[in-house]
């Protein structure tokens, strides 16, 4: 697989507009946070359909939140290709990480792996976290493979916690400790 370079940047309004359009695709929405019970694509930290029109002050409140880091993923060609979220629980020193490569034409080309590595570097080196974890639905096998490949460890299973296509599925909690990350670096 080709090795790509990515950069993590502050989110812009143009980025949110692209996220919103990517989430119109069912496959993209399901690989991210799924859908709310009323059908809209789920999204943590902000609502893409609402945030484009907020004031600059409200924008800063959302995107400068130290407990919910949201960054855009840009390719080596300076194209916005996705987004990462890191919900930080400062008192515990851990964070729940989520990643989306919204450009489906770039899926399975190594961008997710590269972006996750950049995100882990930020989480452990910049934010000083002790642990990073992810909650991955069992039907998202590419994400499970990615997290295993990066050294995340299965920590538990949330039984039937994810509604998907009229059924309920288990969700796998996977985690990585700072010491495990340091051994890989």
C-alpha positions in Angstrom: 0.0 0.0 0.0 1.2 3.4 -0.9 2.4 5.6 2.0 0.7 9.0 2.1 1.2 12.2 4.0 -1.6 14.0 5.8 -1.8 17.1 7.9 -4.3 17.8 10.7 -5.7 21.3 10.6 -8.3 23.5 12.2 -11.7 23.0 10.8 -13.0 25.6 8.4 -16.6 26.3 7.3 -15.7 24.9 3.9 -14.6 21.7 5.6 -17.9 21.4 7.4 -19.8 22.0 4.1 -17.8 19.0 2.7 -18.5 16.9 5.8 -22.2 17.7 5.3 -22.2 16.5 1.7 -20.2 13.4 2.5 -22.7 12.4 5.2 -25.5 12.5 2.6 -24.0 9.2 1.4 -25.4 6.3 3.5 -22.2 4.3 3.4 -20.1 7.3 4.6 -22.6 8.1 7.4 -22.7 4.5 8.6 -18.9 4.3 8.7 -18.8 7.5 10.8 -21.3 7.7 13.7 -24.3 6.1 12.0 -27.7 7.8 12.0 -29.9 9.2 14.7 -33.2 7.3 15.3 -35.0 10.0 13.4 -32.8 9.4 10.3 -30.3 12.2 10.2 -26.6 11.3 10.0 -25.1 11.3 13.5 -22.2 13.6 14.2 -20.4 14.3 17.5 -19.3 17.8 18.6 -21.5 19.7 16.2 -24.3 19.4 13.8 -23.0 19.9 10.2 -26.4 21.2 9.1 -26.6 23.9 11.7 -23.0 25.0 12.4 -22.3 26.7 9.1 -24.5 29.7 10.1 -23.3 30.2 13.7 -21.5 33.3 14.9 -17.7 33.4 15.0 -17.9 33.3 18.8 -20.0 30.1 18.7 -17.7 28.6 16.1 -14.7 29.2 18.5 -16.7 27.7 21.4 -17.3 24.5 19.3 -13.9 24.1 17.6 -11.6 25.4 20.4 -13.1 23.1 23.0 -10.2 21.5 24.8 -12.4 18.5 25.8 -13.5 17.8 22.2 -10.7 18.3 19.7 -12.0 18.2 16.1 -9.5 18.5 13.3 -9.7 18.3 9.5 -7.5 15.8 7.6 -5.8 17.1 4.5 -3.9 15.0 1.9 -0.5 15.7 0.6 -2.3 17.4 -2.3 -3.8 19.9 0.1 -7.3 18.4 -0.3 -9.7 18.1 2.6 -10.4 14.3 2.9 -11.7 13.7 6.4 -12.1 14.6 10.0 -10.9 13.3 13.4 -12.5 13.7 16.8 -10.9 13.2 20.1 -13.3 13.5 23.1 -11.0 14.1 26.0 -11.8 13.2 29.6 -9.1 15.2 31.3 -9.7 13.9 34.8 -9.0 10.3 33.5 -6.3 11.3 31.0 -8.0 9.5 28.2 -9.8 10.3 25.0 -12.2 8.6 22.7 -11.0 8.8 19.1 -13.0 8.7 15.9 -11.9 9.1 12.3 -13.6 9.6 9.0 -12.1 9.6 5.5 -15.1 11.2 3.8 -13.7 10.8 0.3 -14.8 7.3 -0.6 -12.5 7.2 -3.6 -9.6 7.3 -1.1 -10.9 4.5 1.1 -8.5 1.5 1.4 -5.5 3.6 0.2 -3.7 4.1 3.5 -5.1 7.5 4.3 -7.0 6.3 7.4 -3.8 4.6 8.8 -1.7 7.7 8.2 -4.3 10.0 9.7 -4.7 7.8 12.7 -1.0 7.8 13.3 -1.0 11.6 13.1 -4.0 11.6 15.5 -2.3 9.3 18.0 0.9 11.5 17.9 -1.3 14.5 18.8 -3.2 12.6 21.5 -0.2 11.2 23.3 2.6 13.7 22.5 0.7 17.0 22.3 -2.2 16.4 24.7 -0.3 14.0 27.0 -3.1 11.4 27.2 -2.6 8.2 29.1 -5.1 6.2 27.0 -6.9 6.5 23.7 -9.9 4.3 22.9 -12.4 3.7 20.2 -16.0 2.3 20.1 -16.3 0.5 16.8 -19.4 -1.3 15.6 -18.8 -4.9 14.7 -20.1 -4.4 11.2 -17.4 -1.9 10.4 -14.7 -4.5 9.7 -12.3 -2.0 7.9 -12.2 0.1 11.1 -11.7 -2.9 13.3 -8.8 -4.0 11.0 -7.3 -0.5 11.1 -7.3 -0.3 14.8 -5.9 -3.8 15.3 -3.2 -3.0 12.7 -2.2 0.1 14.7 -1.9 -1.9 17.9 -5.1 -1.2 19.7 -6.2 -3.9 22.1 -9.8 -5.3 22.5 -11.0 -4.0 25.9 -14.6 -5.1 25.8 -17.8 -5.5 23.9 -21.0 -3.5 24.2 -23.7 -5.9 23.5 -26.3 -5.0 20.8 -25.4 -1.3 21.3 -25.5 -0.2 17.7 -28.7 0.0 15.6 -27.9 -0.7 11.9 -30.2 -1.5 9.0 -33.1 -2.6 11.2 -31.0 -4.8 13.5 -28.8 -4.3 16.5 -25.1 -5.1 16.6 -22.3 -5.4 19.1 -19.8 -2.6 19.4 -16.1 -3.3 20.2 -14.2 -1.1 22.5 -10.5 -1.0 21.6 -7.8 1.0 23.4 -4.1 1.9 23.4 -2.0 3.1 26.3 0.7 5.7 26.1 3.3 3.1 26.9 2.1 0.9 24.0 2.2 3.9 21.7 5.8 4.8 22.8 7.0 1.2 22.1 5.8 1.6 18.5 7.2 5.0 17.9 
